[in-house]
Amino acid sequence: MKIPVLFVSFLTCLTILSCSRRLISTNETKISLGTYVQMTIVSLRGEEKKVRVDMDAAYEKIVHLEKQFDYRPEGGALNAFNRSISLHRQEDELLFTLLVHSLHIAELSEGYFDPTVLPLVELWGFATGNPHLPDDQDVKESLRQVDFRKVNVSQNRIDKPIEVQFDLSGIAKGMIVDLIRDFLSEGGYKNFLINAGGDIYVSGLTKEKKKWRIAIQDPVHKDRYSGILEKSNVAIVTSGDYEQFFIEDGVKYNHLLNPKTGYPSSDLRSVTIIAEDTVFADGVATAVFIMGSERGYSFLLKNNIPGFLVYSVDGEKVESKSTPHFWD
């Protein structure tokens, strides 16, 4: 199971509001998207029943969206697209939008994030839960099928060769968080937090009328954290090398495969990105992790994207660096 790379630190209420309908927080955590999905909604006392109903509806929506954006379930939208050569916008507006987001990140990152990486994922066994080190020749053969530039996008249609196969796991969770954000906002909620295993969106303020405090976990020492952000109306996403990995002959291999080489090769231990939308932060975090610390940091500076990197030096020592204003 994917372990959340971020955790939320809530301030303790020190004063009781004189108003009989003071603000309260309703919290719920369920297993979904292969991780723990936490929601916190701030509302007036007496609205708990409505909040619980809306939370249940949000979790049901997550289950549905996961099936549509996952390449594995038969009957899912992405599974169907992978077995075809085109998708019209009117056939599935949400999948169409997610594919466009993924291809935008691919272009922006010069292919370090490539959503057509599924042949490699399947070769390495991450798709079946039985990961292993593949043969070099098989990696080279799979790489021939991986290239987002083979996909053509027009205003209302996406076309691809039949052999091009999408894996959107490096960005889909962010899209789902944004859709749940929009769902809660349309329901009249202004103050809430969504945390899908490290893909976080915070809206408004806590019940104490303060910004949300988000602690970034140390990727090496699980009982420590690297710092605390105080944010509102923003997405915060972390990607780490401890999410999915296996060890073979004493070597650790994580699931974030470099689509240029076919192998995981980053010196990074974790990447945290701040952005307006979770889908963008999710895709960028994946891309930067694959780039490695030096190239990834330059990419963030060039594109004015706030980020925090934790990386290994000489294979042992761990250091970190952040872009200007990340902690502001």
N, C-alpha and C positions, 0 to 999 in steps of 0.2 A: 504494500500500500504506500502510496506517495505520502511522505511526511511533510506537513506544512513547514515552510522555511521562514515564515513570519509568525509572530504572535501578537495579540492585541493587549495593551496595558491600559486598563480602565482606571480612571481617577475615582477615589472614594468620595461620596457626597458628604461634605462636612456640615452642611446646613440643611434644615428642612424648610421648604418654602411654605409661607403662610397660606398660600392658596390651597384649598382643599383638593383641587384637581391638579396637583403638582406633576411634573414630568417624571416618567418612569421609563426604564429600559426593559424591553422584552427580548430575551435571547433564545436562540435555538441553534443546535448543531446536529447535522445529519451526515451520514456517509454518502457521498455522491461524487461523480467525476473522478473516481479512483482516489479520493482523499476526503478530508473533513471539510464540510462547507458550513460556515458559521454566519448567522445573520443576527444583527442587533438593530432593533427599531425603537426610536425614542418617540413616545406619544404621551398624551394626557392620561392620567389615571382614570379608569372607567372605560377605556377604549381597548383593553386587553383582548377581548373576544374578537373584535374586528381584526386586530393585528395578527392574532393566531391564525385566523382564517386566511388572511392574505399571505402570511408566511407559508402555510401549507400549499397554497396555490403557486407560490414562487418555487418551492421545491419540486412540485409536479412539473412545472415548466422546465426546470433544470434537467429532469430525467428525460423529458421529450427532446430537448435540444441536444443533449448528449448523444442520443441515438441518431439524430439527423447528421451531426457533425463528425461522428466516429466512422472510420472506414470499415469497421468490422461487421456491424449488425446488418443482416439482410433485411431489406425493406427500408433502410436508412437512406437519406438523400445523398450523402457522400458516397456510400457504397454503390448506389445506382449510377452516379456520375462517373465513378472510376471504371465502370463497365460499359461506358458509352463514350461518345466523342464530342458531345456538345451539351450545353445547358443554357436554356433561355431564362431570362430574368423572371418572367411571369410564372415559370414552372416552380421556382423556389427562391423567393426574394431574399431570404435570410442566408441560405447557402451561397447564393450569387454574391451577396455583399461580403461574406466572410472570405470567399475565394479572391475577390478583388483586394481586400485588405492584405491577404497573404502574399499576393503577387506584388503589391506595392512595397511591402517590407523586403521582399526578395530583390526588387529593383534597387531600393534604397541601400541595401546592405551588399550590393554587388554579388548576390548569390550565396552569401554565407548563411543566410536563411533561405532555404529552398523547399517549398511545400510539396514538391514532386519527389520527395525522398523516400516514399514508401517502399520501392524495391530494395533499398538498402536496409531499411528497418526490418523487413521480412527476412532478408538474408541473415542478419545478425540475430534473429530469433526474438527480438523485443516484441514483435507482434503476437507471438504465441506464448510469451511468458517463459520461454526456454532459451535465454540468450547464450551465445557461444561465439568464439572467435572463428570467423569464416576463412576460407582459402583466399589467398591474394588474387588469384585469377577470377574467382567468383565475384570478388569486390569490383574488379575492373569491368566485368560484364554488366553488373548492376548499375554502375556509374553511367553507362551509356544510355540508360533510360531516365536518368535524373537530369532535368534541365528545364527550369521554369520558362525559359525563352522560347520553348516549343509551343507554349500556350498563347493563343490569340484572344484578346479581350476587346469587345466592342461595347457600345452603350447598353445593349440588351442581350448580349450573347457571349458565351465563352466556348471556344473550340480548342480541342487538343487531339493529338494522336492517341490511338487506343492504348498504346503501351505506357503512356504517361499516367502515373498513379499518384494521387494526392494523399498525404498524411498531414492533417491539420492540428495535430496534438500540440504543436509548439505555439499555437495562437488561439485555438478554439475556446479554451477555458476563459481567456480574456474577453472574447466576444460574448460568451454566456453571462459573465459577470455584468457586462454593460447592458445586456438585454434585461437582466433582473433589476439593475439600477433603474432603467427606464420604466419597467413594470411597477416598481415601488413608487417612483415619482409620479406616474400617472394615477396611482392610487391615492395621492394626496400626501405622501410622506416626504418630508424634507430632511430629516435627521436620521441617518442610518449608516450601518457598516455591513459590507459583504466581504467575507474572507473565504475564498475557495482555494485552500491549500497554498497560500502565498500569493495568490492573485487577489488583491484587495482594492476595493473602492470605498471611500469614505465621503459621506454627504452631510453637509450642515455641521451640527455640533452635538456633543454628548448631552446627557440629561443635566449635567452641571454647567451647561452652556459654555463649554470650552472645546477647542479643537481636539480631534481624536489623536491619541498617542499610540504610535505604532513602533514597536521595538523590533529591530532587525537582528535576527538570531545569528550568532557566530557559527559559521559552517563547520568549524573544527571542534569547538567546545560547546556541546549542546546545552550546558547550564549557564552559558554566558550570552551576552548580546553585544553587538558592535556599536549601537547607538539608538537613540529614540527620535523619531520624527513626530512633529506636531502639525497635522495637516487637516484640510477640509476641502471637499469638492475636487478630489484628485484620485488618480489611480496609482498604486504602489505595487510593483510586481518583482518577485525574486525568483531567479532560476539558479539551481545548484547542482553540483556533481554527485550529491548524495541522494538524489530523488530516485533514480533507477540506475543500477550498475551491477556488474558481476566481476569476479576475480578469477582469472585463469592463469596458471603457472606463475602466480605471485604478482600479476599485473592487473591493475584495476581498469575496467572499461565502462564508461558511462553511456547513457542512451542518446546523448547529444552528438550525433554523427556529423562530421564535416562533409558537406555535399561536394566539396572539391577533391577530397582525398578518399572518402569512403570510410574513414576511421575517426574515432574520438581522439582529439589531440590537444585540448586546451590546457593552459596552466591555471585557468580560473577555478576557484572553488565555489564562488557564488557571485551573482550579478543582481543588483537592485536598480530598477528603473522607475522614475516618476513621470507621469504623463497625464494629459486630460482624459484619455480613454484607455481602458484596461486592455482592449484588443491591441492597441499600438504598443503599449508598454510590454505586453506579453511577447509579441513578435520580436521587438527590439531586444528584450532580455535574452531570448533564445539566440538571436543573431550575434550579439556581443559575446555571449559565452563561447560560441563556436569560434569567433575571431581570435580569442585570447586577449590577455590584458593590454598589451601594447597597441595592437591594431584596434581593439575594442574601445579603449580610452580615446584614441584619436578620432574614431568614428563619432563618439558621443560629443566631443568638443566641436567637431566640424558641423554637426547637425543641431547643436545647442540643446542636447537632451540631458537632463539631470540623471546622473548615475553614480553608483557606489560599487567598487570592485574589490573582491577579496581573492588573492592569487598566491600561488606557491612560487618560491624562489629557490632554485637549485634542487627542486623536488622535495624540500623539507621545510624550510622557513616559510612562514605565511605573513604576507603584508597586505595592506589595503590602501586604496586611494579613491577619492571622490572628485567629481567635477565641481567647478565653482558654484556656490550657492545651493548645493544639494541639501545641506543641513539647515538652510535658512527657514 
